[in-house]
Amino acid sequence: MLSRLKPPNVDVKSLTTIASPHRATYLPRIYEALGRLRLQTGAFRQLTRPYMNEDFNPNTPDREGVRYFSYGASVEPALYSAFRQSHRIVSREEGANDGLVSVASSKWGDYKGTLVNVSHLDLINWTNRLRWIAWEMTGNKRNFNAIAFYLDIGAAIMAQEYKIKGLSALDLKSGEKREVEVEGIENGKVLLAKVGNTTHAMSSNCTHYGAPLKLGVLTPEGRLTCAWHGACFNVGTGDVEDAPALDPLAKFEVYEKSGAVYIKGEEATIKASRRNPNVQCKAQGQEKVVVIGGGSGAMGAVQALREQGFKGDITMVSKEPNLPIDRTKLSKALIADKSKVEWRSQDWYDSASISTVSDEVSSVDFKSKSISTQSGKSLPYTKLIIASGGTPKMLPLPGFKDLSNVFLLRTLPDVQAILGAVGEEKGKNVVIVGSSFIGMEVANALSSNNSVSVIGMETAPLERVMGSEVGKIFQKLISKNGVKFHMEASVDSAQPSKDDKSKVGSVSLKDGTNLPADLVILGIGVSPATEYLRNNSAIQLEKDGSIRTSESFQVEGLSDVYAIGDIATYPYHGPGGNGSLTRIEHWNVAQNAGRSVAASIAKPSVAPKPFIPVFWSAMGSQLRYCGNTPNGWDDMVLQGQPDEAKFAAFYGKGETVVAVASMQMDPVMSHSAELMRRGKMLSMSELRKGQNVLEVGLPQEIKI
């Protein structure tokens, strides 16, 4: 029987099967009774429990290097099937102690699982075969449900051996990484990376946007940072260490044999270049985490809570009409299809026991530990994470609040409304007020087949953050796409259209310039979305409406309350920060803060992990940025070929480099961020002398 059950390349350490034609048969009842008398192992009690109850909550401890596996089989009995012994596999579930599940049943409803390519499962004893014959003869046909469990199966489940092309030995030097091809798998690639004396094999591409990790930065302690957007992975486990990636890397066994190098893995996993995070859970206990918001910080928090082993209730309350989305795609690409921007499906949240509530929070009672929503709901919490994000600013000038076709950009409905106004034919006059990141990204996204004008108050776009010299690089790039710039300009009013007085028709500047406008998009910044807290005496908001927190994002003066993302003002200890209070509106910062808070809740004894802020933008070419300037900057060193938009800009406060921006010079930004974490970044004087930041080695010690 074992040979019929055992999939290829599975090392079965122990096997237990249960077969029964009906839930009420005597066999599971006996097993259950024995289990109550503690005459069986905990694992065996788990086998009988799902057969007796619809709900199953695994409670045996995980074992390192062990995964649990289960099969479910279902067959409609007939004479020929009783002797042929061929039964359809209906599902396969695997994971770290989360794969023990029950199977299809007419009483329980259809089984929700993944079909697998195993066609034979011999679980049927002769007693049951004779019962089938009797049922067939009497016309009393019933479905037969059977469960087979593999327990304590090694981590190489379903793995196959694949040869690495062109490699005869694991000859990497410590700190080296190499992308290699896998024989027998079309476009199959893995990344080899050596840390110390150990060579690791893992997914070759970042799980965020697919950047080749061979271009990334490998640190002495085994952090692998993506060159594009700063996602960081642990090469030993594949786990995510820093945003914006959500899925971990897949890891593969790698070894030498007969003058060649091989890996063990599943073809589908190698092709996918990722693995799913282990978040499946059935909530239990008295702990209740409520998250206000549905953005990057909220997503980082709820997923990390489950990854860190938190078993309590999790509820996420968001006023947006969708599940958490990749908001960066709204301004950079104006994607209006929620299926293309939602990070996870509803099934994913359900499997992780994460409740998603579409509602707006109206108040918080910090004393009784509960929140209230506009629909009248009251949700208690033991831990509260405030991650309500930002509210786009409206221009307080004549016409902008009154006329239609004047848009803000923050949510999916905002993008849908903008694209609706542009129309499929395009050819519209688009005026964008604001020359910072949002305005520049939207101008770039709408430049094709539209007439786009950008109004900015500075001498060059992004001058306050990047300086005029770098800002003019961005302006030149986007101007190539036909975008017109009106810099050092002030807006006077929005004027109605001559054809429809309810719609905007033009934007007037204070110098008398009149810009025709079929639609106007405002990109003049955001305010912390804390309106529901402004009259709450239990919390003191900052002047800008933000919430002051500690380094671990705990809200000052309140127990069990955290604030993250656009609403959080926290002490910054990166280069030049010196603990200065700062509020950073970056996607990565919010998600990393969410991950940090999740770790604090799940494992209170663990100290918060420091991170360097990372940002990226799309302005004709990809901009990378790391660091922060809470105390400003007073000098800049520009390297590369700025005229070709290929540059690295180093921003300094005195001799300290506080921020780095780059275009087309990967991995300068990621390498600089790692040097900043270690307090080993080059000085401004060294950069002026032409020293190359990529030639500076990475020490192991973390300094922030």
GIJO-V878249 format. One record per residue. N is the residue number from 1. OMEGA is omega in degrees with one decimal (none if undefined). Layout:
BEGIN
N	OMEGA
N	OMEGA
END
This chain:
BEGIN
1	-176.5
2	-179.9
3	178.4
4	-177.8
5	-167.2
6	172.9
7	179.8
8	173.1
9	175.7
10	178.4
11	-176.8
12	179.0
13	175.0
14	-175.7
15	174.0
16	179.3
17	173.1
18	177.9
19	-178.8
20	178.7
21	-176.7
22	-177.9
23	-174.1
24	-179.8
25	-173.5
26	-171.2
27	178.4
28	179.1
29	178.1
30	179.0
31	-178.1
32	179.7
33	177.7
34	179.4
35	179.3
36	177.4
37	178.8
38	177.6
39	177.9
40	175.6
41	177.0
42	-179.8
43	-178.3
44	174.9
45	177.2
46	-179.5
47	-176.4
48	-174.6
49	-178.6
50	178.6
51	-179.6
52	-175.0
53	178.3
54	-177.9
55	179.4
56	-179.0
57	-177.4
58	-177.4
59	174.7
60	-175.9
61	173.5
62	172.5
63	-176.4
64	178.3
65	-177.4
66	172.0
67	-176.8
68	-169.3
69	175.2
70	173.1
71	170.3
72	-179.7
73	178.8
74	179.1
75	171.8
76	-170.7
77	173.7
78	-176.8
79	-175.0
80	-177.5
81	179.4
82	-178.6
83	-178.8
84	177.6
85	177.4
86	-172.4
87	-173.9
88	172.5
89	-179.1
90	-179.7
91	169.4
92	177.2
93	176.9
94	178.5
95	178.2
96	178.0
97	179.6
98	-173.6
99	-178.5
100	-172.5
101	175.8
102	-167.8
103	-177.2
104	178.5
105	177.4
106	-179.4
107	-176.4
108	-176.4
109	-176.3
110	177.2
111	177.2
112	-178.1
113	-177.5
114	177.8
115	177.6
116	-173.3
117	173.2
118	-169.0
119	-175.6
120	177.3
121	-174.6
122	178.4
123	-164.2
124	177.6
125	-174.1
126	177.5
127	-179.5
128	176.8
129	178.2
130	175.6
131	179.2
132	-179.5
133	179.0
134	178.2
135	-177.8
136	-177.8
137	-178.7
138	-178.5
139	-178.9
140	-176.3
141	178.2
142	174.9
143	176.4
144	-179.8
145	-179.3
146	179.0
147	171.6
148	-179.2
149	164.6
150	178.5
151	175.4
152	178.2
153	-178.8
154	-173.3
155	-179.4
156	-178.4
157	175.9
158	-178.2
159	174.0
160	-178.7
161	179.0
162	180.0
163	176.3
164	-178.4
165	169.4
166	-179.0
167	-177.9
168	-179.3
169	175.1
170	-171.5
171	179.8
172	173.3
173	178.8
174	-177.5
175	-178.2
176	173.6
177	-174.8
178	174.8
179	-177.8
180	178.7
181	-178.6
182	179.1
183	176.4
184	177.9
185	-179.8
186	-178.3
187	179.1
188	179.6
189	170.6
190	177.4
191	172.3
192	178.9
193	-179.1
194	176.8
195	-174.2
196	-179.8
197	-174.5
198	174.3
199	-178.5
200	173.4
201	-173.7
202	176.3
203	-174.1
204	-175.7
205	176.5
206	-178.1
207	177.8
208	179.1
209	173.3
210	179.4
211	175.9
212	-177.4
213	174.5
214	178.1
215	-173.9
216	-175.6
217	179.4
218	-176.6
219	-178.9
220	-179.0
221	174.1
222	170.4
223	177.1
224	-175.4
225	178.9
226	-177.3
227	-174.0
228	-169.1
229	171.6
230	176.2
231	-175.7
232	-178.1
233	173.2
234	-174.9
235	178.8
236	-176.9
237	-172.8
238	-175.3
239	175.9
240	174.8
241	178.5
242	177.1
243	11.8
244	178.4
245	175.1
246	-179.2
247	176.3
248	173.9
249	170.9
250	176.7
251	-177.7
252	172.9
253	179.9
254	-175.8
255	175.3
256	177.0
257	174.2
258	176.9
259	178.8
260	178.4
261	-177.8
262	168.4
263	172.0
264	179.9
265	176.0
266	-178.0
267	-178.1
268	-179.4
269	177.8
270	-179.9
271	-177.5
272	-179.7
273	179.1
274	167.4
275	-179.3
276	176.7
277	-179.6
278	-176.7
279	-177.4
280	-173.8
281	167.6
282	-172.7
283	179.7
284	177.8
285	-174.2
286	-177.9
287	179.3
288	175.4
289	174.3
290	179.0
291	176.1
292	-179.4
293	-178.9
294	-178.6
295	-176.2
296	-179.8
297	179.2
298	-179.8
299	178.7
300	-177.2
301	-173.5
302	179.1
303	-178.8
304	176.6
305	179.1
306	178.3
307	-178.6
308	175.1
309	178.0
310	-175.0
311	-177.6
312	177.9
313	173.1
314	177.0
315	179.5
316	-177.1
317	-178.6
318	179.0
319	178.8
320	-174.9
321	-177.6
322	172.9
323	-179.7
324	-175.0
325	171.0
326	-172.6
327	-178.8
328	-178.7
329	-179.2
330	-177.8
331	-175.5
332	-176.0
333	-179.7
334	178.3
335	-174.7
336	-178.3
337	-174.7
338	179.2
339	-179.8
340	-178.2
341	176.6
342	-177.8
343	-174.1
344	176.4
345	177.1
346	178.2
347	-179.8
348	179.4
349	179.1
350	-178.0
351	179.3
352	-177.6
353	175.1
354	-179.8
355	178.1
356	-177.7
357	176.9
358	-175.3
359	179.5
360	179.7
361	-179.5
362	-180.0
363	176.3
364	174.5
365	-175.8
366	-179.4
367	-179.9
368	179.7
369	176.3
370	174.3
371	177.0
372	-179.9
373	-178.2
374	179.8
375	177.8
376	179.1
377	172.8
378	-175.5
379	177.9
380	177.0
381	166.2
382	173.1
383	-179.4
384	175.1
385	179.6
386	-176.8
387	-171.6
388	170.2
389	-175.9
390	175.9
391	-179.5
392	-178.7
393	174.1
394	179.8
395	-175.5
396	-179.2
397	-176.3
398	173.3
399	-171.9
400	178.5
401	-171.2
402	-173.6
403	176.0
404	-176.0
405	168.8
406	-168.6
407	163.9
408	-179.7
409	177.5
410	-171.3
411	177.0
412	175.0
413	176.5
414	179.6
415	179.4
416	178.7
417	179.3
418	-179.3
419	175.9
420	178.5
421	177.8
422	178.7
423	-179.2
424	-178.5
425	-177.8
426	-178.4
427	-176.3
428	171.0
429	-176.8
430	175.9
431	179.5
432	179.3
433	-177.5
434	-177.0
435	174.1
436	-169.9
437	-176.9
438	-179.6
439	-178.8
440	179.7
441	179.9
442	177.1
443	178.9
444	-177.4
445	-176.4
446	-171.9
447	-178.8
448	174.9
449	171.7
450	174.2
451	-172.0
452	175.9
453	178.9
454	178.1
455	178.8
456	-178.8
457	-177.2
458	177.8
459	177.8
460	178.5
461	176.2
462	-176.5
463	-176.7
464	-177.4
465	-169.6
466	-174.1
467	-175.2
468	-177.6
469	178.1
470	178.5
471	179.1
472	173.8
473	178.5
474	-179.5
475	179.7
476	-179.8
477	-175.6
478	176.4
479	177.9
480	178.4
481	176.6
482	-179.9
483	179.0
484	-178.4
485	174.2
486	-175.3
487	-174.9
488	-176.0
489	177.1
490	-178.8
491	177.7
492	-175.8
493	170.3
494	-177.0
495	-179.2
496	176.9
497	177.8
498	-177.8
499	-178.0
500	-174.3
501	-180.0
502	-177.1
503	175.6
504	178.6
505	179.2
506	175.0
507	-179.3
508	175.8
509	-176.5
510	177.0
511	177.8
512	178.4
513	178.4
514	-176.9
515	178.0
516	-175.4
517	168.6
518	173.7
519	179.8
520	177.1
521	-179.2
522	177.1
523	-172.4
524	175.4
525	180.0
526	173.0
527	177.1
528	-177.8
529	-177.6
530	-177.8
531	-176.9
532	179.9
533	-169.7
534	178.5
535	-178.6
536	-175.1
537	-177.0
538	-177.1
539	179.7
540	178.3
541	173.9
542	-177.4
543	-179.2
544	179.8
545	-179.6
546	-177.0
547	-179.9
548	-180.0
549	172.6
550	177.2
551	179.7
552	176.3
553	171.3
554	-178.5
555	-178.1
556	175.9
557	-179.8
558	177.9
559	175.1
560	178.6
561	-179.8
562	175.7
563	-177.0
564	174.4
565	-174.3
566	-175.3
567	-170.6
568	170.1
569	-172.6
570	-179.8
571	-178.2
572	-176.7
573	173.0
574	-178.3
575	179.3
576	-177.4
577	179.0
578	178.2
579	180.0
580	178.2
581	-178.2
582	174.8
583	-173.5
584	-177.9
585	-179.6
586	179.7
587	-178.4
588	-178.4
589	-179.7
590	-177.9
591	177.2
592	177.0
593	176.7
594	177.8
595	179.6
596	179.5
597	178.6
598	178.5
599	179.5
600	-179.5
601	-176.5
602	-177.1
603	-172.6
604	-177.7
605	-177.5
606	179.0
607	178.1
608	-179.3
609	-179.3
610	175.8
611	175.9
612	179.4
613	178.0
614	-178.9
615	173.2
616	-178.1
617	178.4
618	-177.7
619	-176.1
620	171.5
621	-174.5
622	176.6
623	172.0
624	-177.1
625	173.7
626	-178.7
627	-178.4
628	-175.7
629	-179.4
630	178.2
631	177.7
632	174.6
633	-175.4
634	179.3
635	178.2
636	172.4
637	-177.2
638	178.4
639	178.0
640	179.1
641	-176.2
642	-179.1
643	179.3
644	-177.6
645	175.9
646	-169.9
647	167.5
648	-180.0
649	-178.8
650	-176.0
651	-174.0
652	168.5
653	-168.4
654	179.5
655	-174.6
656	173.0
657	-176.2
658	-179.8
659	179.0
660	174.4
661	-179.5
662	170.9
663	175.4
664	178.6
665	177.7
666	4.0
667	-177.3
668	-177.6
669	-176.9
670	178.8
671	178.8
672	179.1
673	178.4
674	176.0
675	177.8
676	179.2
677	-174.3
678	-179.0
679	-176.0
680	178.3
681	176.1
682	176.0
683	177.8
684	178.7
685	179.4
686	178.7
687	177.9
688	179.1
689	175.9
690	179.3
691	-176.2
692	-176.9
693	-178.7
694	178.9
695	179.2
696	179.6
697	-178.3
698	173.7
699	-176.2
700	-173.7
701	176.9
702	-174.3
703	-179.3
704	none
END
